[in-house]
Amino acid sequence: MARKRTIPDDHPAFAALPVTRVSVSAGHLRAAVHISGRLSSQRLPVVCIPGYQRNMSDFTEFAAYFQRMGGGNWPVVLLDLPGRGRADDRARPQDYSSLADARDVASILPALGIEQAVILGQGHGGQVAMALAKDHPLLVAGTVLLDAGPVTDSRGIVRLRSNLKHVESLRGGKFVTAGFRRMLSGDYPGLPEARLDGLMGRSHVIDRRGRARPLYDARLIEALSSINFDDVLVAQWPLFDALRCAPLMLLRTQLTDQLRRETFDEMQRRRPDALALTIAGQGSPALFDQRDEIEAVADFVIRTSRAALGRAA
């Protein structure tokens, strides 16, 4: 049976992102879906899959910018997969995996009438995209990997786990906010405090007791407890190679600790046809607040759409 979390109806991070629920996992769970623009057979939609414990609010700026660049109605689909944001939680912690998430994406797309899409996956979302391409290559017309690859950096996992444990242990709104500002300022140097506070609201809400309550199933983080700083995680290059079914774009934020530079370089070596870019001055998740990187993604999507559909986008 699905587990449900309570999220305030007026939570600011979700104010501009109304959702519909789509049944997944044989109808036992509901994912949350936000669609901007208009789904049609004339343009390939961009389907955005956020990071491990993240939710669709990480793509708020991307969706808004992309709409303006795409003439106002290019279809952009934002997902909260089970355990994240406004989706249901999975019944058992062992049910969480990139393969399970890929199966859910594979059921969401046809439920929305989508036959093909460009998949933009950030972090864990990129691993979901790779698993989707392996098992359902006809759904994937193109892929954008952002701070994602076949090798996950254990150092980033340990840092994430430690930081979240610290800020979720704090008491009092003032101390919680200060803790998040310190944590986030390392990934986004120079970002004003108001922006940092907004980023805090994408992953947590401060409850009436003055504690940070996560907008994700806490069991997701508990599943990382056995990973150590110097662990070498198993590489999944066959999954990366499954992306050969379609055009590929590779993005890496300059300050990320999720994807090592040497892995990013090897991804480019294996896919010399892929467009590769580095987003300067920030970590993961990418802010998508600069016109240059969104224009680059938009150009990739438009060219992929034209090639796949055989018509002017």
Disulfide bonds with the S-S distance in Angstrom:
none
